[in-house]
Amino acid sequence: MIQLITKYAHLGLAVVKALAVVGLPKSSYYFQLKVETSSVVGHPGRKAPGFTLRYVAGEWIKVEDTVVIEFLQTLLDQPLIDYGYRKCHSALGNECYHINHKKVYRLMKDAGLLRGARIQTTGKADRAGGRMVRPEAPFVFLEMDIKYLYIKGKGRAIFLLTIIDTHSRYALDYSLGYQMTQHEVKALWQRALSQEVFRDYGPDEVGNVRVRNDNGSQFIAKSVQAFFADQGIAQEFTHVATPEENAHIESFHSILEEAIEGLDFEDRVDLAEWLKTFYVFYNNKRLHSSICDLSPARFLLAWKHDLIGHDQKQGRLIFYLKIKRYLLAETLEEITTSSPDNDLTDELSGGDGTDAPHEVKGASVPAAANSDLMLQNNPATAGEPS
């Protein structure tokens, strides 16, 4: 119909008369004509510039998109990195690139760097009334839980107990052992509360700390409850069969599970070495979407120096950067270099976790501070991610 009207219009017949004959509204004719013409001709759009801006030493420089792709390839080739295009966009921003997330998607798609789509859930979830965690400062609300790991070389399971900060997602400390009793729980907490990162970023009084855990026998033991009471720490338990009430540590375990998938360990020492690397990476390198796509360590440093703001939205604590992302790395570097004795680089050392040097059931010893390794991976002194 449209082609016929157009044909007679080209022969000299007025379009209005042709439309009157066939009974077609003028608006419908021109709309269909536009659709058919667009499908044939297409819209080429603006040509891609081929470069990306990067903020270096106080000025903007042009960087070829091939350099950006090389950065993304290097980033995604690192062990334990499992980012999609949105986290890659934030990683570029942390390295002072000024780039749109849609362009990151296009570059990753063209380079074959996109991951497979993940299942996305929609709709509202019912939460336990009054049980949602909304901490407004680091280390005032902690969660702990036990994860079962498998050592193939020994044909047996081993326990991993982790303490995590629900505000910064920082893994404060962990303990690994073939048994995890009330004694291991207390020993881990004694060491965790003495960590530099807790003293420097946590509350002034230990009595302001709350800890949430499930109803495991290790946690409900009278000696553990007495230990927390003596410290002035409020301990609370999740309802039965409600892992969502311990969501932060469950999320951490999901990240750990994905990272460890497909790996076989010969013995406890083999697993302990891998875990040491993983916890350093998680605290100092891995971007977390709930904390402005920063690593927990960098988030803590930015929070301490008032570079992070927060709002309450639909019962959730939402964080945001108070400065442009491309300025963050330079700002944090200025903070650390101007600090007296440059001691801020040591503030995020954290713990290496508990592990026995030999495989004795239930044995555990306090870990020595691995300051050289943490200093090397500290985002305050090195770009994140490298």
GUZA-306743 format. One record per residue (C-alpha): residue number from 1; x, y, z. Coordinates in steps of 0.05 Angstrom, whole numbers, always signed. Each point is the difference from the previous one (the first is absolute). Last residue first. Layout:
<atom resi="NUM" px="X" py="Y" pz="Z"/>
...
! end
This chain:
<atom resi="386" px="+941" py="-71" pz="+775"/>
<atom resi="385" px="-70" py="+3" pz="+28"/>
<atom resi="384" px="+2" py="+47" pz="+35"/>
<atom resi="383" px="+62" py="+42" pz="-7"/>
<atom resi="382" px="+53" py="-9" pz="+54"/>
<atom resi="381" px="+16" py="+40" pz="+62"/>
<atom resi="380" px="-69" py="+9" pz="+32"/>
<atom resi="379" px="-24" py="-62" pz="-35"/>
<atom resi="378" px="+42" py="-43" pz="+46"/>
<atom resi="377" px="+24" py="-61" pz="-37"/>
<atom resi="376" px="+74" py="+9" pz="+10"/>
<atom resi="375" px="-11" py="+26" pz="+70"/>
<atom resi="374" px="-42" py="-61" pz="+15"/>
<atom resi="373" px="+56" py="-46" pz="-23"/>
<atom resi="372" px="+53" py="+37" pz="+39"/>
<atom resi="371" px="-43" py="+5" pz="+62"/>
<atom resi="370" px="-12" py="-75" pz="+8"/>
<atom resi="369" px="-17" py="+5" pz="+74"/>
<atom resi="368" px="+15" py="-66" pz="+33"/>
<atom resi="367" px="-59" py="-48" pz="+7"/>
<atom resi="366" px="-24" py="-22" pz="+69"/>
<atom resi="365" px="+4" py="-76" pz="+6"/>
<atom resi="364" px="-52" py="-53" pz="-12"/>
<atom resi="363" px="-4" py="-75" pz="+13"/>
<atom resi="362" px="-68" py="-32" pz="-6"/>
<atom resi="361" px="+26" py="-64" pz="-30"/>
<atom resi="360" px="+74" py="+4" pz="-11"/>
<atom resi="359" px="+20" py="+12" pz="-72"/>
<atom resi="358" px="+63" py="+41" pz="+7"/>
<atom resi="357" px="+14" py="+75" pz="-4"/>
<atom resi="356" px="-70" py="+11" pz="+30"/>
<atom resi="355" px="-43" py="+54" pz="-31"/>
<atom resi="354" px="-33" py="+62" pz="+27"/>
<atom resi="353" px="-13" py="+59" pz="-45"/>
<atom resi="352" px="+49" py="+48" pz="-32"/>
<atom resi="351" px="-29" py="+58" pz="+38"/>
<atom resi="350" px="-12" py="+73" pz="-19"/>
<atom resi="349" px="+54" py="+43" pz="-31"/>
<atom resi="348" px="-45" py="+58" pz="-16"/>
<atom resi="347" px="+34" py="+51" pz="+45"/>
<atom resi="346" px="+70" py="-12" pz="-26"/>
<atom resi="345" px="-4" py="+46" pz="-60"/>
<atom resi="344" px="-29" py="+54" pz="+46"/>
<atom resi="343" px="+66" py="+3" pz="+36"/>
<atom resi="342" px="+33" py="+48" pz="-48"/>
<atom resi="341" px="+42" py="+26" pz="+58"/>
<atom resi="340" px="-51" py="+57" pz="+5"/>
<atom resi="339" px="-50" py="-5" pz="-57"/>
<atom resi="338" px="+15" py="+43" pz="-61"/>
<atom resi="337" px="+16" py="-60" pz="-45"/>
<atom resi="336" px="-62" py="-38" pz="+22"/>
<atom resi="335" px="-48" py="+57" pz="-10"/>
<atom resi="334" px="+30" py="+22" pz="-67"/>
<atom resi="333" px="-6" py="-72" pz="-25"/>
<atom resi="332" px="-72" py="-2" pz="+23"/>
<atom resi="331" px="-15" py="+63" pz="-40"/>
<atom resi="330" px="+35" py="-25" pz="-63"/>
<atom resi="329" px="-38" py="-66" pz="+2"/>
<atom resi="328" px="-66" py="+35" pz="+12"/>
<atom resi="327" px="+3" py="+53" pz="-54"/>
<atom resi="326" px="-25" py="-45" pz="-56"/>
<atom resi="325" px="-58" py="-20" pz="+44"/>
<atom resi="324" px="-25" py="+72" pz="+7"/>
<atom resi="323" px="-7" py="+20" pz="+72"/>
<atom resi="322" px="-52" py="-12" pz="+54"/>
<atom resi="321" px="-5" py="-74" pz="-20"/>
<atom resi="320" px="-65" py="-34" pz="+17"/>
<atom resi="319" px="-25" py="-51" pz="+51"/>
<atom resi="318" px="-72" py="-26" pz="+7"/>
<atom resi="317" px="-23" py="-28" pz="+66"/>
<atom resi="316" px="-63" py="-40" pz="-11"/>
<atom resi="315" px="-70" py="+8" pz="+30"/>
<atom resi="314" px="-30" py="+25" pz="-65"/>
<atom resi="313" px="+56" py="+50" pz="-7"/>
<atom resi="312" px="+42" py="+26" pz="+58"/>
<atom resi="311" px="+57" py="+45" pz="-23"/>
<atom resi="310" px="+75" py="-3" pz="+3"/>
<atom resi="309" px="+61" py="+42" pz="-16"/>
<atom resi="308" px="+72" py="-21" pz="-14"/>
<atom resi="307" px="+60" py="+46" pz="-7"/>
<atom resi="306" px="+0" py="+16" pz="+74"/>
<atom resi="305" px="+72" py="-18" pz="+14"/>
<atom resi="304" px="-17" py="-62" pz="+40"/>
<atom resi="303" px="-49" py="-22" pz="-53"/>
<atom resi="302" px="+52" py="+4" pz="-56"/>
<atom resi="301" px="+48" py="-43" pz="+41"/>
<atom resi="300" px="-55" py="-50" pz="+17"/>
<atom resi="299" px="-23" py="-3" pz="-73"/>
<atom resi="298" px="+71" py="-13" pz="-23"/>
<atom resi="297" px="+5" py="-59" pz="+47"/>
<atom resi="296" px="-68" py="-28" pz="-18"/>
<atom resi="295" px="+15" py="+5" pz="-75"/>
<atom resi="294" px="-39" py="+52" pz="-37"/>
<atom resi="293" px="-61" py="-6" pz="-44"/>
<atom resi="292" px="-37" py="+53" pz="+40"/>
<atom resi="291" px="-6" py="-45" pz="+62"/>
<atom resi="290" px="-59" py="-45" pz="-21"/>
<atom resi="289" px="+32" py="-16" pz="-68"/>
<atom resi="288" px="+63" py="-31" pz="+31"/>
<atom resi="287" px="+65" py="+5" pz="-38"/>
<atom resi="286" px="+52" py="-53" pz="+18"/>
<atom resi="285" px="+69" py="+28" pz="+13"/>
<atom resi="284" px="+18" py="+12" pz="+73"/>
<atom resi="283" px="-47" py="-41" pz="+43"/>
<atom resi="282" px="-16" py="-54" pz="-51"/>
<atom resi="281" px="+71" py="-6" pz="-27"/>
<atom resi="280" px="+30" py="-6" pz="+69"/>
<atom resi="279" px="-54" py="-51" pz="+19"/>
<atom resi="278" px="+12" py="-40" pz="-63"/>
<atom resi="277" px="+76" py="-3" pz="+7"/>
<atom resi="276" px="-5" py="-25" pz="+72"/>
<atom resi="275" px="-54" py="-49" pz="-22"/>
<atom resi="274" px="+46" py="-30" pz="-53"/>
<atom resi="273" px="+56" py="-10" pz="+51"/>
<atom resi="272" px="-49" py="-32" pz="+49"/>
<atom resi="271" px="-27" py="-48" pz="-53"/>
<atom resi="270" px="+69" py="-27" pz="-15"/>
<atom resi="269" px="+17" py="-4" pz="+74"/>
<atom resi="268" px="-63" py="-39" pz="+13"/>
<atom resi="267" px="+15" py="-53" pz="-51"/>
<atom resi="266" px="+0" py="-17" pz="-74"/>
<atom resi="265" px="-49" py="+53" pz="-23"/>
<atom resi="264" px="-43" py="-5" pz="-62"/>
<atom resi="263" px="-27" py="+63" pz="-34"/>
<atom resi="262" px="-62" py="-3" pz="-45"/>
<atom resi="261" px="-39" py="+51" pz="+39"/>
<atom resi="260" px="+43" py="+39" pz="+50"/>
<atom resi="259" px="-16" py="+69" pz="-27"/>
<atom resi="258" px="-75" py="-15" pz="-7"/>
<atom resi="257" px="-4" py="-27" pz="+70"/>
<atom resi="256" px="+39" py="+58" pz="+29"/>
<atom resi="255" px="-48" py="+50" pz="-32"/>
<atom resi="254" px="-59" py="-40" pz="+24"/>
<atom resi="253" px="+31" py="-3" pz="+70"/>
<atom resi="252" px="+5" py="+76" pz="+1"/>
<atom resi="251" px="-74" py="+5" pz="-19"/>
<atom resi="250" px="-17" py="-46" pz="+58"/>
<atom resi="249" px="+42" py="+44" pz="+46"/>
<atom resi="248" px="-39" py="+61" pz="-21"/>
<atom resi="247" px="-69" py="-34" pz="-1"/>
<atom resi="246" px="-2" py="-25" pz="+72"/>
<atom resi="245" px="-74" py="+15" pz="+5"/>
<atom resi="244" px="-7" py="-29" pz="-71"/>
<atom resi="243" px="+23" py="-67" pz="+29"/>
<atom resi="242" px="-69" py="-8" pz="+33"/>
<atom resi="241" px="-9" py="-74" pz="+17"/>
<atom resi="240" px="-8" py="+13" pz="+75"/>
<atom resi="239" px="+0" py="+73" pz="+20"/>
<atom resi="238" px="+67" py="+34" pz="+3"/>
<atom resi="237" px="+37" py="+8" pz="+66"/>
<atom resi="236" px="+23" py="+62" pz="+35"/>
<atom resi="235" px="+63" py="+15" pz="+39"/>
<atom resi="234" px="+10" py="+68" pz="+34"/>
<atom resi="233" px="+74" py="+13" pz="+14"/>
<atom resi="232" px="+16" py="+25" pz="+70"/>
<atom resi="231" px="+66" py="-38" pz="-1"/>
<atom resi="230" px="-22" py="-42" pz="+61"/>
<atom resi="229" px="-67" py="-12" pz="-34"/>
<atom resi="228" px="+34" py="-23" pz="-64"/>
<atom resi="227" px="+42" py="-50" pz="+39"/>
<atom resi="226" px="-61" py="-23" pz="+40"/>
<atom resi="225" px="-37" py="-15" pz="-64"/>
<atom resi="224" px="+60" py="-40" pz="-25"/>
<atom resi="223" px="+5" py="-38" pz="+67"/>
<atom resi="222" px="-74" py="-15" pz="-1"/>
<atom resi="221" px="+3" py="-32" pz="-69"/>
<atom resi="220" px="-51" py="+31" pz="-48"/>
<atom resi="219" px="+54" py="+16" pz="-51"/>
<atom resi="218" px="+36" py="-67" pz="-3"/>
<atom resi="217" px="-66" py="-38" pz="+0"/>
<atom resi="216" px="-22" py="+37" pz="-63"/>
<atom resi="215" px="-61" py="+45" pz="+8"/>
<atom resi="214" px="+19" py="+51" pz="-52"/>
<atom resi="213" px="+43" py="+61" pz="+11"/>
<atom resi="212" px="-5" py="+75" pz="+12"/>
<atom resi="211" px="+50" py="+42" pz="+37"/>
<atom resi="210" px="-10" py="+69" pz="+31"/>
<atom resi="209" px="+55" py="+48" pz="+18"/>
<atom resi="208" px="-10" py="+63" pz="+43"/>
<atom resi="207" px="+30" py="-35" pz="+60"/>
<atom resi="206" px="+66" py="-3" pz="-36"/>
<atom resi="205" px="+4" py="+75" pz="+13"/>
<atom resi="204" px="+31" py="+51" pz="-47"/>
<atom resi="203" px="-35" py="-32" pz="-60"/>
<atom resi="202" px="+40" py="-32" pz="-57"/>
<atom resi="201" px="+45" py="+31" pz="-52"/>
<atom resi="200" px="+67" py="+4" pz="+36"/>
<atom resi="199" px="-10" py="-54" pz="+53"/>
<atom resi="198" px="-34" py="-48" pz="-48"/>
<atom resi="197" px="+53" py="+10" pz="-54"/>
<atom resi="196" px="+55" py="-9" pz="+51"/>
<atom resi="195" px="-27" py="-68" pz="+20"/>
<atom resi="194" px="-9" py="-12" pz="+75"/>
<atom resi="193" px="-75" py="-15" pz="-6"/>
<atom resi="192" px="+15" py="-53" pz="-52"/>
<atom resi="191" px="+51" py="-36" pz="+44"/>
<atom resi="190" px="-48" py="-10" pz="+58"/>
<atom resi="189" px="-55" py="-15" pz="-49"/>
<atom resi="188" px="+39" py="-57" pz="-32"/>
<atom resi="187" px="+18" py="-31" pz="+67"/>
<atom resi="186" px="-73" py="+3" pz="+23"/>
<atom resi="185" px="-25" py="-36" pz="-62"/>
<atom resi="184" px="+56" py="-51" pz="+3"/>
<atom resi="183" px="-18" py="-17" pz="+72"/>
<atom resi="182" px="-74" py="-4" pz="-16"/>
<atom resi="181" px="+15" py="-55" pz="-49"/>
<atom resi="180" px="+21" py="-2" pz="-73"/>
<atom resi="179" px="+33" py="-65" pz="-19"/>
<atom resi="178" px="+43" py="-17" pz="-58"/>
<atom resi="177" px="+24" py="+72" pz="+2"/>
<atom resi="176" px="+3" py="+67" pz="-35"/>
<atom resi="175" px="-12" py="+66" pz="+36"/>
<atom resi="174" px="-17" py="+68" pz="-30"/>
<atom resi="173" px="+10" py="+74" pz="+11"/>
<atom resi="172" px="-30" py="+69" pz="-14"/>
<atom resi="171" px="-29" py="-15" pz="-68"/>
<atom resi="170" px="-18" py="+72" pz="-21"/>
<atom resi="169" px="-70" py="+6" pz="-28"/>
<atom resi="168" px="+4" py="+74" pz="+18"/>
<atom resi="167" px="-64" py="+5" pz="+42"/>
<atom resi="166" px="-16" py="-73" pz="+12"/>
<atom resi="165" px="+69" py="-14" pz="+28"/>
<atom resi="164" px="+19" py="-73" pz="-10"/>
<atom resi="163" px="+23" py="-55" pz="+48"/>
<atom resi="162" px="+18" py="-66" pz="-34"/>
<atom resi="161" px="+1" py="-72" pz="+24"/>
<atom resi="160" px="+26" py="-53" pz="-49"/>
<atom resi="159" px="-11" py="-73" pz="+17"/>
<atom resi="158" px="+33" py="-59" pz="-35"/>
<atom resi="157" px="-30" py="-58" pz="-38"/>
<atom resi="156" px="+34" py="-66" pz="-16"/>
<atom resi="155" px="+30" py="-40" pz="-56"/>
<atom resi="154" px="+71" py="+19" pz="+19"/>
<atom resi="153" px="+24" py="+20" pz="-70"/>
<atom resi="152" px="-70" py="+24" pz="-17"/>
<atom resi="151" px="-3" py="+52" pz="+56"/>
<atom resi="150" px="-73" py="+23" pz="+3"/>
<atom resi="149" px="-25" py="+65" pz="+30"/>
<atom resi="148" px="-56" py="+10" pz="+50"/>
<atom resi="147" px="-15" py="+73" pz="+16"/>
<atom resi="146" px="-13" py="+26" pz="+70"/>
<atom resi="145" px="-33" py="+67" pz="+16"/>
<atom resi="144" px="+15" py="+67" pz="+30"/>
<atom resi="143" px="-34" py="+68" pz="-6"/>
<atom resi="142" px="+23" py="+67" pz="+26"/>
<atom resi="141" px="-37" py="+64" pz="+17"/>
<atom resi="140" px="+39" py="+58" pz="+28"/>
<atom resi="139" px="+61" py="-15" pz="-42"/>
<atom resi="138" px="-6" py="+60" pz="-47"/>
<atom resi="137" px="-54" py="+53" pz="+11"/>
<atom resi="136" px="-73" py="+10" pz="-20"/>
<atom resi="135" px="-21" py="-72" pz="+10"/>
<atom resi="134" px="-68" py="-17" pz="-30"/>
<atom resi="133" px="-11" py="-75" pz="+10"/>
<atom resi="132" px="-70" py="-26" pz="-13"/>
<atom resi="131" px="-31" py="-38" pz="+59"/>
<atom resi="130" px="-58" py="+46" pz="+17"/>
<atom resi="129" px="-51" py="-44" pz="-36"/>
<atom resi="128" px="+31" py="-59" pz="-36"/>
<atom resi="127" px="+3" py="+17" pz="-73"/>
<atom resi="126" px="-51" py="-16" pz="-54"/>
<atom resi="125" px="+31" py="+7" pz="-68"/>
<atom resi="124" px="-25" py="+49" pz="-52"/>
<atom resi="123" px="+0" py="-13" pz="-74"/>
<atom resi="122" px="+54" py="-19" pz="-50"/>
<atom resi="121" px="+57" py="-49" pz="-2"/>
<atom resi="120" px="+54" py="+2" pz="-53"/>
<atom resi="119" px="+31" py="-64" pz="-26"/>
<atom resi="118" px="+70" py="+14" pz="-25"/>
<atom resi="117" px="+18" py="+15" pz="-71"/>
<atom resi="116" px="+64" py="-32" pz="-26"/>
<atom resi="115" px="+62" py="+42" pz="+9"/>
<atom resi="114" px="+20" py="+54" pz="-49"/>
<atom resi="113" px="+73" py="+2" pz="-23"/>
<atom resi="112" px="-10" py="-16" pz="-74"/>
<atom resi="111" px="+39" py="+62" pz="-23"/>
<atom resi="110" px="-60" py="+30" pz="-36"/>
<atom resi="109" px="-45" py="-15" pz="+61"/>
<atom resi="108" px="+51" py="+29" pz="+48"/>
<atom resi="107" px="+6" py="+64" pz="-40"/>
<atom resi="106" px="-75" py="+7" pz="-7"/>
<atom resi="105" px="-13" py="-14" pz="+74"/>
<atom resi="104" px="+53" py="+50" pz="+20"/>
<atom resi="103" px="-32" py="+50" pz="-47"/>
<atom resi="102" px="-67" py="-10" pz="+34"/>
<atom resi="101" px="+34" py="+10" pz="+68"/>
<atom resi="100" px="+23" py="+69" pz="-22"/>
<atom resi="99" px="+74" py="+17" pz="+7"/>
<atom resi="98" px="+43" py="+49" pz="+38"/>
<atom resi="97" px="+61" py="-42" pz="+20"/>
<atom resi="96" px="+32" py="+17" pz="+67"/>
<atom resi="95" px="+21" py="-71" pz="+20"/>
<atom resi="94" px="-59" py="-5" pz="+47"/>
<atom resi="93" px="-44" py="+19" pz="-59"/>
<atom resi="92" px="+28" py="-58" pz="-40"/>
<atom resi="91" px="-16" py="-47" pz="+58"/>
<atom resi="90" px="-70" py="+30" pz="+3"/>
<atom resi="89" px="-12" py="-16" pz="-73"/>
<atom resi="88" px="+29" py="-69" pz="+10"/>
<atom resi="87" px="-50" py="-9" pz="+57"/>
<atom resi="86" px="-56" py="+18" pz="-49"/>
<atom resi="85" px="+28" py="-42" pz="-57"/>
<atom resi="84" px="+0" py="-65" pz="+39"/>
<atom resi="83" px="+55" py="-17" pz="+50"/>
<atom resi="82" px="+25" py="-69" pz="+20"/>
<atom resi="81" px="+71" py="+15" pz="+25"/>
<atom resi="80" px="+26" py="-57" pz="+44"/>
<atom resi="79" px="+62" py="-10" pz="-42"/>
<atom resi="78" px="+19" py="+59" pz="-45"/>
<atom resi="77" px="-17" py="-8" pz="-74"/>
<atom resi="76" px="-60" py="+46" pz="+9"/>
<atom resi="75" px="+44" py="+59" pz="+19"/>
<atom resi="74" px="+52" py="-12" pz="-54"/>
<atom resi="73" px="-56" py="-5" pz="-53"/>
<atom resi="72" px="-33" py="+63" pz="+28"/>
<atom resi="71" px="+66" py="+39" pz="-3"/>
<atom resi="70" px="+14" py="-25" pz="-70"/>
<atom resi="69" px="-70" py="+23" pz="-21"/>
<atom resi="68" px="+13" py="+69" pz="+30"/>
<atom resi="67" px="+66" py="+4" pz="-38"/>
<atom resi="66" px="-35" py="-19" pz="-65"/>
<atom resi="65" px="-49" py="+57" pz="+15"/>
<atom resi="64" px="+57" py="+48" pz="-10"/>
<atom resi="63" px="+13" py="+46" pz="+59"/>
<atom resi="62" px="-11" py="+75" pz="-4"/>
<atom resi="61" px="+27" py="+41" pz="+58"/>
<atom resi="60" px="-36" py="+42" pz="+51"/>
<atom resi="59" px="+39" py="+41" pz="+50"/>
<atom resi="58" px="+16" py="+1" pz="+74"/>
<atom resi="57" px="+55" py="-52" pz="+1"/>
<atom resi="56" px="-40" py="-50" pz="-42"/>
<atom resi="55" px="-75" py="+0" pz="-13"/>
<atom resi="54" px="-16" py="-48" pz="-56"/>
<atom resi="53" px="-43" py="+14" pz="-62"/>
<atom resi="52" px="-18" py="-56" pz="-47"/>
<atom resi="51" px="+17" py="-9" pz="-74"/>
<atom resi="50" px="-29" py="-29" pz="-63"/>
<atom resi="49" px="-49" py="+57" pz="-12"/>
<atom resi="48" px="-58" py="-47" pz="-18"/>
<atom resi="47" px="-37" py="+27" pz="-61"/>
<atom resi="46" px="-65" py="+34" pz="+17"/>
<atom resi="45" px="-62" py="-37" pz="-22"/>
<atom resi="44" px="-6" py="-46" pz="-61"/>
<atom resi="43" px="-76" py="+4" pz="+1"/>
<atom resi="42" px="-30" py="-50" pz="-49"/>
<atom resi="41" px="-15" py="+10" pz="-74"/>
<atom resi="40" px="-47" py="-58" pz="-12"/>
<atom resi="39" px="-32" py="-8" pz="+69"/>
<atom resi="38" px="-2" py="+76" pz="+7"/>
<atom resi="37" px="-38" py="+8" pz="-66"/>
<atom resi="36" px="-52" py="-52" pz="+20"/>
<atom resi="35" px="-11" py="+31" pz="+69"/>
<atom resi="34" px="-4" py="+71" pz="-28"/>
<atom resi="33" px="-50" py="-20" pz="-54"/>
<atom resi="32" px="-42" py="-35" pz="+53"/>
<atom resi="31" px="-2" py="+64" pz="+42"/>
<atom resi="30" px="-14" py="+43" pz="-62"/>
<atom resi="29" px="-59" py="-43" pz="-20"/>
<atom resi="28" px="-28" py="-6" pz="+70"/>
<atom resi="27" px="+1" py="+75" pz="+10"/>
<atom resi="26" px="-36" py="+13" pz="-66"/>
<atom resi="25" px="-57" py="-46" pz="+19"/>
<atom resi="24" px="-15" py="-56" pz="-50"/>
<atom resi="23" px="-68" py="-2" pz="-35"/>
<atom resi="22" px="+27" py="-29" pz="-66"/>
<atom resi="21" px="-28" py="+57" pz="-43"/>
<atom resi="20" px="+12" py="+54" pz="+53"/>
<atom resi="19" px="+73" py="-23" pz="+7"/>
<atom resi="18" px="+10" py="+8" pz="-75"/>
<atom resi="17" px="-32" py="+69" pz="+2"/>
<atom resi="16" px="+46" py="+23" pz="+57"/>
<atom resi="15" px="+61" py="-29" pz="-35"/>
<atom resi="14" px="-13" py="+42" pz="-61"/>
<atom resi="13" px="+6" py="-40" pz="-65"/>
<atom resi="12" px="+61" py="+21" pz="-40"/>
<atom resi="11" px="+32" py="-66" pz="-21"/>
<atom resi="10" px="+44" py="+0" pz="+63"/>
<atom resi="9" px="-64" py="+3" pz="+42"/>
<atom resi="8" px="-26" py="-59" pz="-40"/>
<atom resi="7" px="+60" py="-42" pz="+21"/>
<atom resi="6" px="-2" py="+24" pz="+72"/>
<atom resi="5" px="-73" py="-21" pz="+6"/>
<atom resi="4" px="+17" py="-69" pz="-28"/>
<atom resi="3" px="+60" py="-9" pz="+45"/>
<atom resi="2" px="-41" py="+18" pz="+62"/>
<atom resi="1" px="-54" py="-50" pz="-20"/>
! end
